[in-house]
Amino acid sequence: MKTVKVAMLGMGSVNRTLLRILSTKKDRLAKNYGIVFKVIAATDTSGIVIDHSGLDFLALADHKSAGGSLSDLISYKGVQIENILNSLDLDLLFEATPVHLETGGEALNICRTALTRGISVVLANKGPLVHGIKELLEIAKLSGAGLEYSATVCGGLPILNIGARDMIAGDIKIIRGVFNGTSNFIIEAMSEGITFDQGIEKAQAVGAAEADPSLDTGGWDTAFKLLIIANTLMDVNLGLSDISVEGIDNITPKKIQSAEALGKTIKLVASAEGGKFIVKPIAEPRESFLGSINGWEMGVEIHSDIYGVSYHKLYEKEPIPTAASMMRDAVNIFTGK
Ligand SMILES: NC(=O)c1ccc[n+]([C@@H]2O[C@H](COP(=O)([O-])OP(=O)(O)OC[C@H]3O[C@@H](n4cnc5c(N)ncnc54)[C@H](OP(=O)(O)O)[C@@H]3O)[C@@H](O)[C@H]2O)c1
């Protein structure tokens, strides 16, 4: 039996859900994979809790779900993880703090430090990858640490695993996908004739959009995902500036209705084809694969030289599949899969 000593960075909905899954699946993980996860550290904006005997998964998740701060807990230490990471005895970080668009934030440095020390990293946060994916992969290769991030693209959809593990010796020629539920919701709401701002309000009312949905509507969240997928599955070294990004801000009810009159529906599409990487709204035939991706769904089509054209779609309303993907990544690292 392998005990994996874990630090959880961020105690938001993703890592709280992960704690609940690790609790529910504890026996299964031990029996089928020979792994016991022991969470010895966790962070939020207040700092870090550390308990070398292992924090109680459900008590920690419940405390944060009830609006508590880690600073309320007896195991709280008044320091930030970046100041003590070098002295912590850890095997794995589960990184689920917010995305920092401009630089990748402190999370990027924390990932560098951890991987250099041989501590494996599983990410839900796209920030460090957008700003340092190739560098982090190189550090991990040198130190032998694991680096997995399947939860960063399309939540529970195992697109990176399918492309990297199951399409052996294949070349991916084309990737096309709809990766952003908020944009789906806003366009769908506007198809009823309401304005862009009213569409945002409606998406917020159903819980699809953040208070500040500009990363989504501006196409950036989609571009981040395209960057991560392309850099992982295609032979490229892509930066954000290599992607042409247009969001849905200029879509009007009139444009949507004109597309509908032609049997089409507007989607915010990410594509990688012929060395061009583009995010933009496209009128897709309603009966096509991308045209059928609605609301809480995300999907991607992969055109391979030898594995045909495959279509992958996921419905994810709450972050259970995202958190499960982080568990899957960790199990793959520690079982050597
Ligand atoms: N939600 C999803 O469905 C989903 C799906 C795929 C990927 N992701 C990604 O996963 C990440 C987490 O998402 P989430 O929905 O769990 O976010 P969230 O609910 O907003 O939670 C963020 C957590 O990070 C903590 N935090 C913020 N800044 C921190 C810092 N500097 N150091 C330590 N902790 C810090 C917050 O602390 P406080 O508790 O003190 O505020 C909070 O606990 C994001 O990068 C997101 O893009 C989310």
The ligand as a Gaussian input file, in Angstrom:
#p B3LYP/6-31G(d) Opt

LIG

0 1
 N      -15.398000      24.948000     -10.857000
 C      -15.202000      24.210000     -11.948000
 O      -16.101000      23.579000     -12.451000
 C      -13.823000      24.119000     -12.560000
 C      -13.604000      23.231000     -13.623000
 C      -12.299000      23.102000     -14.166000
 C      -11.290000      23.900000     -13.649000
 N      -11.553000      24.797000     -12.635000
 C      -10.450000      25.605000     -12.105000
 O      -10.142000      25.150000     -10.791000
 C       -9.681000      26.224000      -9.999000
 C      -10.505000      26.282000      -8.722000
 O      -11.863000      26.475000      -9.058000
 P      -12.969000      26.579000      -7.906000
 O      -14.279000      26.615000      -8.625000
 O      -12.728000      25.567000      -6.871000
 O      -12.609000      28.021000      -7.328000
 P      -13.225000      28.754000      -6.056000
 O      -14.453000      28.042000      -5.590000
 O      -13.277000      30.201000      -6.375000
 O      -12.107000      28.530000      -4.906000
 C      -10.829000      29.063000      -4.967000
 C      -10.093000      28.683000      -3.690000
 O       -8.767000      29.131000      -3.792000
 C       -8.430000      29.840000      -2.616000
 N       -7.406000      30.814000      -2.940000
 C       -7.505000      31.949000      -3.658000
 N       -6.306000      32.533000      -3.760000
 C       -5.432000      31.749000      -3.074000
 C       -4.057000      31.828000      -2.803000
 N       -3.314000      32.836000      -3.270000
 N       -3.470000      30.848000      -2.066000
 C       -4.213000      29.814000      -1.582000
 N       -5.534000      29.682000      -1.818000
 C       -6.129000      30.647000      -2.546000
 C       -9.720000      30.463000      -2.131000
 O       -9.595000      30.776000      -0.756000
 P      -10.810000      31.295000       0.151000
 O      -11.618000      30.060000       0.466000
 O      -10.137000      31.850000       1.359000
 O      -11.539000      32.289000      -0.680000
 C      -10.684000      29.313000      -2.419000
 O      -10.652000      28.391000      -1.373000
 C       -9.773000      27.474000     -10.854000
 O       -8.515000      27.744000     -11.420000
 C      -10.765000      27.076000     -11.940000
 O      -10.568000      27.776000     -13.141000
 C      -12.782000      24.900000     -12.082000

